[in-house]
Amino acid sequence: MRSIDILDRPIAFHRCLAELGGSVNAGLMLSQALYWAKRTKAADGWFWKTAEEWQEETYLTRTEQATARKQLKRLSCWQEELRGVPAKLYYRVDLDELDRLLFENKNAENVQASLQESEKPVCRIPENKNTGIIKPFLLAETTTEITSETTAERVVESATAIVASPHTPQTEDAVSIALTIFPTLSIWQQEIISNGDINHLALWRKACEDWRENRYSLRNITGLIDSYYRREKQHNRDKEYYNGQNQQHRPIRESHNERAARESLELIRQLRQEG
């Protein structure tokens, strides 16, 4: 089996659950819990899982798990219970309650989107001017909709034209420009084969894919990139430490994946500040 074949079975990640949980990590943990809740043999829906198993499946550290669980405990659909000796932590997702929460959250978003739409000014992206050119990087050769020539002509007078309010679809021009900022799927497929940790990069690839399909704003994706960058940075340092490559306390070389995420994050933050 090729490494790339593993990507046909990605970790389930649902944006609506991240919104409900309040963070990407909480959404990822709730998504995975929902997966097991539907497959547990217990009639009441309870299942138990260790912190090590959570980390193996989601790449969330113990600290990240604790923070995510704290957020999820605020939801009426999330249940935890210690049982047995030695104690094991059991989890349960109340599917009916989760369905109700998602329905209410969707209705609330529709109302908010309607109010924002009535107050939102029209943003237009001018063409063929000489200020504010956004230079693309990490642009895949296989991207057919955005060529290097047309990208060079894209001009933005203000980052506000790209950074819209959360969960608001972008204009076609804004999407074309923003797509040049993110690594495309073909590049990350190559990195997964050559350098990357499969479970680690699968989530990032899924995030990019979801972003392209649903046209999230830059604000939506910032949390995903920040989470990926911190994990990649820690993964890189753990790898050097356990391989005994840093015994002389020399500076740890930044990995390609870490650098790509850092540059993406820095550019997005810059655009948001300008807006």
Beta strands, then each sheet from edge to edge (+ up, - down):
strand 1: 47-48
strand 2: 78-83
strand 3: 88-93
sheet 1: 1+ 3- 2+
end
